[in-house]
Amino acid sequence: MIKVLLVEDDVRLADALAGALEANGYTVDQVRTAESALAAAPADIVLLDLGLPDMDGIELCARLRERHDVGDTAVIMVTARGRQRERVRGLRAGADDYVVKPLAIEELCARMEAVLRRTRRRADTPLTAGPLRIDPATRAVTRGGRPVELTRKEFDLLVALVREAGTVVSREHLLLRVWQTAWPGTLRTLEVHVGTLRAKLGVPGLIETVRGVGYRLAVDEGTSATTTGPAAAARRP
């Protein structure tokens, strides 16, 4: 089921919109401030109002795009601001779409479906890390052409690290991304999964421990992590 984070400080509007989305099969979490949005668990799509009490929605969108756990999350700005200048600012801040209130729920759902199709195509792009090839669409991993059998959590953990190759990824982020929790009691579970993942991958030095912070997927002359295919080609200079 698709998870929606609704960021809207108008309580009556938020309740009505959440009810309509749930009637269309979505799961909706509501927050009313930018602070709450930044603290919320990852979602498939964010519906973002711009007139928030503690931060402008455009700034919030840019902040969300900087976070590891947002990644391929779709962001649609839903606002009463209809001027072209605001639209341009919103899209440049990282929004996938920009719609102006009021709008019919049918149109909003159609826009959400279109945006999710685009973001999921990006999310399904094959990845490589050294001798590893990771296919998110089939959840298959090969090393030098030979299959590597991973559990669901091990696969999700590997993808989370590969998508942020060369960057230190905090334990808290990995817990949220893979286990949907930040409870400290699951840190030992994370450590065990990292250990078994290293053993199964058989690529020494690929996953580095950054003491007191988290983990980093190493990137050097012998180990690289890149997406492959049209999406990657489009990003090359």
Secondary structure, 3 states (H helix, E strand, C coil): CCEEEEECCCHHHHHHHHHHHHHCCCEEEEECCHHHHHHCCCCCEEEECCECCCCEHHHHHHHHHCCCCCCCCEEEEEECCCCHHHHHHHHHCCCCEEEECCCCHHHHHHHHHHHHHHHHHHHCCCEEECCEEEECCCCEEEECCEECCCCHHHHHHHHHHHCCCCCCEEHHHHHHHHHCCCCHHHHHHHHHHHHHHHHHHCCCCCEEEECCCEEEECCCCCCCEEECCHHHHHHCC
